[in-house]
Amino acid sequence: MRLLPRFFFLRVIIFLLSAVFFANMARSLAAQSVVQIPPEWEKALSSLAVKIAAASRPGKTFSLEARNASSLSAAYVLPIRLTLAAHLASLGFKTTSRAPEDLQIQLTLSESEAGYVWVAEIQRGDDHEVVMVSADRDAIQKPNAMEPPLALQRRSIWRQDARILDFVFVPYAGADAVLMFVVLEPNRVVFYEQRNGGWGLSRAVAIPRSHPVPRDVRGQIDVLAGKAQLSDAECTGQFENPETITCAGTKATQDASSLLQPIVVQGRSVESYATLTPACGLASLTLITGRGDWTEPDFVQAYGVRNQAEVVSQQVALSGPVTELWRESDGKSARVVSRDLQTGEYEASIVSASCGD
């Protein structure tokens, strides 16, 4: 019981420092608000994918770039590209960021007096094909009677080549920095200090093992408990004091993924999810990802009551699959790790919910 006050104040400090950090770094972080693709555009992109597939057989892999040459808001460009990529994936194609790909697709979002015109230029070897569809320019102006009660925002925090299992912000016990960013990787725990508006490497603690890292390794940081739990290893200590962190491989450690029991969402079993505190009049709130595999773009969406079967938010699009999804300690947001299919980098983001009104 004597440790409870320390944990309480640590929680308060983490919350306050994180709030200050996000406020100061707002200009440099890539904040992304939810943008919903109208149903009319979904149909147009599905039709465009079918045309691309017909002109591209027997190609299997593709790269996709999008360029906006219209009056369309830039906020729609990424969701349109991801939606087209998802439709192509449903037709048996695989997106890739590594050359040589079978197809190079350049999507140009243009417009005419009648509406938007979306043009796909397909390069396959020496062959060049062009297909296009029209999209209703007024679709985004039509009212939606079923507007979700929640809005999700994604704030990009960090990008790196090495795989990220989890990440947290903690107050730093040292004298020269006030905040630390901790990244859990399969082979180490890395600490970055906030100095002069930037981040510098402070310390890296290796995770020793007597065997190769499992391909399906997962890990989660629990600052209040003072540990980072991996499938086959454990790191313990005070994360606000990096010198106290020690790591060791283990033979039988509880898999971090087993901390959550699978739930059923619209008929499918989901093992990776984050349950947030009730908000906007909803009794429950669960964030889950899409149905795609590791080769497809992904999204995060909120579900509500009735056994997590009711959609209560729009989708937050990501440029690659979500590899980790963890609930923040305050219960109001979630830590999301995804892998960009174009660059291969891992990206750490915070997804939070707010009332749609």
VOPA-318677 format. One record per residue (C-alpha): residue in three letters; y, z, x. Coordinates in steps of 0.25 Angstrom, whole numbers, plus 5000, padded with zeros to 4 digits. Layout:
+------+-------+------+------+
: code : north :   up : east :
+------+-------+------+------+
:  Ala :     Y :    Z :    X :
...
+------+-------+------+------+
This chain:
+------+-------+------+------+
: code : north :   up : east :
+------+-------+------+------+
:  Met :  5000 : 5000 : 5000 :
:  Arg :  5009 : 5002 : 5012 :
:  Leu :  5010 : 4987 : 5014 :
:  Leu :  5015 : 4983 : 5000 :
:  Pro :  5030 : 4985 : 5003 :
:  Arg :  5029 : 4976 : 5016 :
:  Phe :  5022 : 4965 : 5008 :
:  Phe :  5032 : 4967 : 4997 :
:  Phe :  5044 : 4965 : 5006 :
:  Leu :  5037 : 4954 : 5013 :
:  Arg :  5035 : 4946 : 5000 :
:  Val :  5050 : 4949 : 4997 :
:  Ile :  5055 : 4944 : 5011 :
:  Ile :  5046 : 4931 : 5010 :
:  Phe :  5052 : 4928 : 4997 :
:  Leu :  5066 : 4930 : 5001 :
:  Leu :  5065 : 4923 : 5014 :
:  Ser :  5058 : 4911 : 5008 :
:  Ala :  5069 : 4910 : 4998 :
:  Val :  5079 : 4910 : 5008 :
:  Phe :  5072 : 4900 : 5017 :
:  Phe :  5070 : 4890 : 5005 :
:  Ala :  5085 : 4891 : 5001 :
:  Asn :  5089 : 4888 : 5016 :
:  Met :  5079 : 4877 : 5018 :
:  Ala :  5081 : 4870 : 5004 :
:  Arg :  5089 : 4858 : 5010 :
:  Ser :  5078 : 4855 : 5021 :
:  Leu :  5066 : 4857 : 5012 :
:  Ala :  5060 : 4846 : 5004 :
:  Ala :  5062 : 4851 : 4990 :
:  Gln :  5054 : 4843 : 4979 :
:  Ser :  5056 : 4844 : 4964 :
:  Val :  5046 : 4840 : 4954 :
:  Val :  5047 : 4825 : 4950 :
:  Gln :  5039 : 4821 : 4938 :
:  Ile :  5034 : 4806 : 4938 :
:  Pro :  5036 : 4801 : 4923 :
:  Pro :  5023 : 4796 : 4916 :
:  Glu :  5029 : 4782 : 4916 :
:  Trp :  5030 : 4782 : 4931 :
:  Glu :  5016 : 4787 : 4932 :
:  Lys :  5011 : 4775 : 4925 :
:  Ala :  5019 : 4766 : 4933 :
:  Leu :  5014 : 4772 : 4946 :
:  Ser :  5000 : 4771 : 4941 :
:  Ser :  5002 : 4756 : 4938 :
:  Leu :  5008 : 4754 : 4952 :
:  Ala :  4996 : 4761 : 4959 :
:  Val :  4986 : 4752 : 4951 :
:  Lys :  4994 : 4740 : 4956 :
:  Ile :  4994 : 4745 : 4970 :
:  Ala :  4979 : 4747 : 4969 :
:  Ala :  4977 : 4733 : 4964 :
:  Ala :  4985 : 4727 : 4975 :
:  Ser :  4979 : 4736 : 4986 :
:  Arg :  4964 : 4735 : 4985 :
:  Pro :  4955 : 4738 : 4993 :
:  Gly :  4965 : 4747 : 4999 :
:  Lys :  4962 : 4762 : 5000 :
:  Thr :  4973 : 4770 : 5007 :
:  Phe :  4988 : 4768 : 5005 :
:  Ser :  5001 : 4774 : 5010 :
:  Leu :  5013 : 4775 : 5000 :
:  Glu :  5028 : 4775 : 5003 :
:  Ala :  5039 : 4775 : 4992 :
:  Arg :  5053 : 4771 : 4993 :
:  Asn :  5063 : 4773 : 4982 :
:  Ala :  5073 : 4761 : 4980 :
:  Ser :  5077 : 4765 : 4966 :
:  Ser :  5086 : 4775 : 4959 :
:  Leu :  5074 : 4784 : 4956 :
:  Ser :  5076 : 4798 : 4961 :
:  Ala :  5070 : 4800 : 4975 :
:  Ala :  5062 : 4812 : 4969 :
:  Tyr :  5053 : 4803 : 4962 :
:  Val :  5049 : 4795 : 4974 :
:  Leu :  5038 : 4804 : 4980 :
:  Pro :  5032 : 4807 : 4966 :
:  Ile :  5031 : 4792 : 4963 :
:  Arg :  5024 : 4790 : 4977 :
:  Leu :  5014 : 4801 : 4975 :
:  Thr :  5011 : 4797 : 4961 :
:  Leu :  5008 : 4782 : 4965 :
:  Ala :  5000 : 4788 : 4977 :
:  Ala :  4992 : 4796 : 4967 :
:  His :  4989 : 4784 : 4958 :
:  Leu :  4985 : 4776 : 4970 :
:  Ala :  4975 : 4787 : 4974 :
:  Ser :  4969 : 4787 : 4960 :
:  Leu :  4966 : 4773 : 4962 :
:  Gly :  4958 : 4776 : 4975 :
:  Phe :  4969 : 4774 : 4985 :
:  Lys :  4972 : 4785 : 4996 :
:  Thr :  4985 : 4788 : 5002 :
:  Thr :  4986 : 4789 : 5017 :
:  Ser :  4997 : 4792 : 5027 :
:  Arg :  4989 : 4786 : 5039 :
:  Ala :  4988 : 4771 : 5043 :
:  Pro :  4982 : 4762 : 5041 :
:  Glu :  4982 : 4763 : 5026 :
:  Asp :  4977 : 4752 : 5017 :
:  Leu :  4990 : 4751 : 5009 :
:  Gln :  5004 : 4754 : 5012 :
:  Ile :  5012 : 4755 : 4999 :
:  Gln :  5027 : 4755 : 4998 :
:  Leu :  5032 : 4760 : 4985 :
:  Thr :  5046 : 4756 : 4981 :
:  Leu :  5053 : 4763 : 4969 :
:  Ser :  5063 : 4752 : 4965 :
:  Glu :  5069 : 4749 : 4951 :
:  Ser :  5075 : 4738 : 4943 :
:  Glu :  5084 : 4738 : 4930 :
:  Ala :  5072 : 4740 : 4922 :
:  Gly :  5067 : 4752 : 4929 :
:  Tyr :  5059 : 4757 : 4942 :
:  Val :  5051 : 4747 : 4950 :
:  Trp :  5041 : 4753 : 4959 :
:  Val :  5035 : 4743 : 4969 :
:  Ala :  5023 : 4746 : 4978 :
:  Glu :  5022 : 4737 : 4991 :
:  Ile :  5008 : 4737 : 4996 :
:  Gln :  5004 : 4734 : 5010 :
:  Arg :  4989 : 4732 : 5014 :
:  Gly :  4988 : 4725 : 5027 :
:  Asp :  4995 : 4712 : 5027 :
:  Asp :  4994 : 4712 : 5011 :
:  His :  5007 : 4716 : 5004 :
:  Glu :  5007 : 4718 : 4989 :
:  Val :  5018 : 4723 : 4979 :
:  Val :  5016 : 4730 : 4966 :
:  Met :  5026 : 4737 : 4956 :
:  Val :  5028 : 4744 : 4943 :
:  Ser :  5040 : 4747 : 4935 :
:  Ala :  5044 : 4762 : 4931 :
:  Asp :  5052 : 4767 : 4920 :
:  Arg :  5066 : 4772 : 4926 :
:  Asp :  5068 : 4780 : 4913 :
:  Ala :  5055 : 4788 : 4914 :
:  Ile :  5061 : 4800 : 4922 :
:  Gln :  5072 : 4801 : 4911 :
:  Lys :  5063 : 4803 : 4900 :
:  Pro :  5062 : 4817 : 4895 :
:  Asn :  5048 : 4825 : 4897 :
:  Ala :  5045 : 4833 : 4885 :
:  Met :  5034 : 4840 : 4893 :
:  Glu :  5043 : 4844 : 4905 :
:  Pro :  5035 : 4855 : 4913 :
:  Pro :  5041 : 4869 : 4913 :
:  Leu :  5040 : 4870 : 4928 :
:  Ala :  5046 : 4863 : 4940 :
:  Leu :  5039 : 4863 : 4953 :
:  Gln :  5047 : 4861 : 4966 :
:  Arg :  5041 : 4859 : 4980 :
:  Arg :  5048 : 4863 : 4993 :
:  Ser :  5043 : 4857 : 5006 :
:  Ile :  5043 : 4867 : 5017 :
:  Trp :  5035 : 4862 : 5029 :
:  Arg :  5028 : 4850 : 5034 :
:  Gln :  5018 : 4849 : 5046 :
:  Asp :  5006 : 4840 : 5051 :
:  Ala :  4997 : 4852 : 5052 :
:  Arg :  4990 : 4856 : 5039 :
:  Ile :  4996 : 4868 : 5032 :
:  Leu :  4987 : 4878 : 5024 :
:  Asp :  4999 : 4887 : 5020 :
:  Phe :  5013 : 4891 : 5023 :
:  Val :  5022 : 4903 : 5020 :
:  Phe :  5036 : 4908 : 5024 :
:  Val :  5037 : 4922 : 5029 :
:  Pro :  5049 : 4931 : 5035 :
:  Tyr :  5048 : 4932 : 5050 :
:  Ala :  5048 : 4945 : 5057 :
:  Gly :  5054 : 4940 : 5069 :
:  Ala :  5069 : 4941 : 5072 :
:  Asp :  5073 : 4926 : 5074 :
:  Ala :  5068 : 4920 : 5061 :
:  Val :  5068 : 4925 : 5046 :
:  Leu :  5057 : 4916 : 5041 :
:  Met :  5044 : 4910 : 5045 :
:  Phe :  5036 : 4898 : 5040 :
:  Val :  5021 : 4900 : 5041 :
:  Val :  5011 : 4889 : 5041 :
:  Leu :  4996 : 4891 : 5040 :
:  Glu :  4988 : 4879 : 5046 :
:  Pro :  4973 : 4878 : 5048 :
:  Asn :  4974 : 4882 : 5062 :
:  Arg :  4986 : 4891 : 5063 :
:  Val :  4997 : 4899 : 5057 :
:  Val :  5011 : 4894 : 5061 :
:  Phe :  5024 : 4901 : 5060 :
:  Tyr :  5037 : 4894 : 5060 :
:  Glu :  5051 : 4902 : 5061 :
:  Gln :  5063 : 4898 : 5054 :
:  Arg :  5074 : 4897 : 5064 :
:  Asn :  5088 : 4890 : 5063 :
:  Gly :  5084 : 4883 : 5050 :
:  Gly :  5071 : 4877 : 5055 :
:  Trp :  5057 : 4881 : 5058 :
:  Gly :  5051 : 4884 : 5072 :
:  Leu :  5037 : 4887 : 5076 :
:  Ser :  5035 : 4902 : 5078 :
:  Arg :  5020 : 4905 : 5080 :
:  Ala :  5007 : 4898 : 5077 :
:  Val :  4994 : 4907 : 5076 :
:  Ala :  4981 : 4899 : 5078 :
:  Ile :  4969 : 4901 : 5068 :
:  Pro :  4957 : 4902 : 5077 :
:  Arg :  4944 : 4897 : 5072 :
:  Ser :  4930 : 4895 : 5078 :
:  His :  4928 : 4883 : 5069 :
:  Pro :  4936 : 4870 : 5065 :
:  Val :  4946 : 4872 : 5054 :
:  Pro :  4940 : 4869 : 5040 :
:  Arg :  4945 : 4856 : 5034 :
:  Asp :  4947 : 4864 : 5021 :
:  Val :  4954 : 4876 : 5027 :
:  Arg :  4964 : 4883 : 5018 :
:  Gly :  4974 : 4894 : 5021 :
:  Gln :  4984 : 4903 : 5014 :
:  Ile :  4995 : 4912 : 5020 :
:  Asp :  4996 : 4926 : 5013 :
:  Val :  5009 : 4932 : 5019 :
:  Leu :  5008 : 4945 : 5012 :
:  Ala :  4993 : 4947 : 5015 :
:  Gly :  4997 : 4944 : 5030 :
:  Lys :  4986 : 4933 : 5031 :
:  Ala :  4983 : 4918 : 5031 :
:  Gln :  4969 : 4915 : 5025 :
:  Leu :  4962 : 4902 : 5029 :
:  Ser :  4948 : 4897 : 5025 :
:  Asp :  4942 : 4902 : 5039 :
:  Ala :  4953 : 4910 : 5045 :
:  Glu :  4964 : 4921 : 5043 :
:  Cys :  4977 : 4924 : 5049 :
:  Thr :  4983 : 4938 : 5047 :
:  Gly :  4996 : 4945 : 5051 :
:  Gln :  5011 : 4946 : 5046 :
:  Phe :  5016 : 4932 : 5044 :
:  Glu :  5030 : 4936 : 5046 :
:  Asn :  5026 : 4941 : 5060 :
:  Pro :  5018 : 4929 : 5066 :
:  Glu :  5014 : 4937 : 5078 :
:  Thr :  5005 : 4945 : 5069 :
:  Ile :  4997 : 4933 : 5064 :
:  Thr :  4982 : 4932 : 5069 :
:  Cys :  4972 : 4922 : 5064 :
:  Ala :  4957 : 4922 : 5065 :
:  Gly :  4946 : 4912 : 5060 :
:  Thr :  4936 : 4918 : 5050 :
:  Lys :  4922 : 4914 : 5045 :
:  Ala :  4923 : 4918 : 5031 :
:  Thr :  4937 : 4919 : 5026 :
:  Gln :  4941 : 4917 : 5011 :
:  Asp :  4945 : 4903 : 5009 :
:  Ala :  4960 : 4903 : 5005 :
:  Ser :  4957 : 4893 : 4994 :
:  Ser :  4948 : 4903 : 4987 :
:  Leu :  4959 : 4912 : 4985 :
:  Leu :  4962 : 4904 : 4972 :
:  Gln :  4952 : 4902 : 4962 :
:  Pro :  4951 : 4887 : 4957 :
:  Ile :  4958 : 4885 : 4943 :
:  Val :  4956 : 4873 : 4933 :
:  Val :  4968 : 4864 : 4931 :
:  Gln :  4967 : 4854 : 4921 :
:  Gly :  4952 : 4853 : 4923 :
:  Arg :  4951 : 4853 : 4938 :
:  Ser :  4948 : 4865 : 4947 :
:  Val :  4960 : 4868 : 4957 :
:  Glu :  4958 : 4877 : 4969 :
:  Ser :  4972 : 4875 : 4975 :
:  Tyr :  4983 : 4880 : 4966 :
:  Ala :  4995 : 4890 : 4966 :
:  Thr :  4997 : 4900 : 4954 :
:  Leu :  5012 : 4903 : 4953 :
:  Thr :  5019 : 4914 : 4945 :
:  Pro :  5022 : 4911 : 4930 :
:  Ala :  5035 : 4903 : 4929 :
:  Cys :  5043 : 4896 : 4918 :
:  Gly :  5036 : 4903 : 4907 :
:  Leu :  5022 : 4899 : 4912 :
:  Ala :  5011 : 4909 : 4912 :
:  Ser :  5004 : 4903 : 4924 :
:  Leu :  5008 : 4893 : 4935 :
:  Thr :  4999 : 4885 : 4944 :
:  Leu :  5002 : 4875 : 4955 :
:  Ile :  4991 : 4865 : 4958 :
:  Thr :  4990 : 4851 : 4965 :
:  Gly :  4985 : 4837 : 4960 :
:  Arg :  4971 : 4832 : 4959 :
:  Gly :  4972 : 4823 : 4971 :
:  Asp :  4964 : 4824 : 4985 :
:  Trp :  4970 : 4825 : 4999 :
:  Thr :  4974 : 4811 : 5000 :
:  Glu :  4983 : 4810 : 4988 :
:  Pro :  4997 : 4815 : 4985 :
:  Asp :  4998 : 4828 : 4977 :
:  Phe :  5006 : 4837 : 4968 :
:  Val :  5008 : 4851 : 4964 :
:  Gln :  5009 : 4855 : 4949 :
:  Ala :  5010 : 4867 : 4941 :
:  Tyr :  5001 : 4871 : 4929 :
:  Gly :  5002 : 4882 : 4919 :
:  Val :  4994 : 4890 : 4909 :
:  Arg :  4981 : 4886 : 4902 :
:  Asn :  4972 : 4887 : 4915 :
:  Gln :  4983 : 4879 : 4923 :
:  Ala :  4981 : 4867 : 4914 :
:  Glu :  4995 : 4865 : 4910 :
:  Val :  5005 : 4857 : 4919 :
:  Val :  5018 : 4865 : 4920 :
:  Ser :  5026 : 4857 : 4931 :
:  Gln :  5028 : 4843 : 4936 :
:  Gln :  5021 : 4839 : 4949 :
:  Val :  5026 : 4841 : 4963 :
:  Ala :  5022 : 4829 : 4971 :
:  Leu :  5017 : 4830 : 4985 :
:  Ser :  5015 : 4819 : 4996 :
:  Gly :  5000 : 4823 : 4998 :
:  Pro :  4989 : 4833 : 4994 :
:  Val :  4992 : 4848 : 4993 :
:  Thr :  4983 : 4855 : 5003 :
:  Glu :  4987 : 4870 : 4999 :
:  Leu :  4994 : 4877 : 4988 :
:  Trp :  4997 : 4891 : 4988 :
:  Arg :  5005 : 4901 : 4979 :
:  Glu :  5017 : 4907 : 4986 :
:  Ser :  5017 : 4923 : 4986 :
:  Asp :  5028 : 4923 : 4975 :
:  Gly :  5020 : 4915 : 4966 :
:  Lys :  5032 : 4906 : 4963 :
:  Ser :  5028 : 4894 : 4972 :
:  Ala :  5017 : 4888 : 4980 :
:  Arg :  5015 : 4884 : 4994 :
:  Val :  5010 : 4869 : 4994 :
:  Val :  5004 : 4862 : 5006 :
:  Ser :  5003 : 4847 : 5005 :
:  Arg :  4999 : 4835 : 5015 :
:  Asp :  5008 : 4823 : 5015 :
:  Leu :  5000 : 4811 : 5014 :
:  Gln :  5010 : 4802 : 5021 :
:  Thr :  5013 : 4811 : 5033 :
:  Gly :  5001 : 4820 : 5034 :
:  Glu :  5009 : 4832 : 5035 :
:  Tyr :  5007 : 4845 : 5027 :
:  Glu :  5018 : 4850 : 5019 :
:  Ala :  5021 : 4864 : 5014 :
:  Ser :  5029 : 4866 : 5001 :
:  Ile :  5033 : 4876 : 4991 :
:  Val :  5031 : 4873 : 4976 :
:  Ser :  5038 : 4881 : 4967 :
:  Ala :  5040 : 4881 : 4951 :
:  Ser :  5052 : 4883 : 4943 :
:  Cys :  5055 : 4881 : 4928 :
:  Gly :  5057 : 4867 : 4924 :
:  Asp :  5070 : 4870 : 4916 :
+------+-------+------+------+
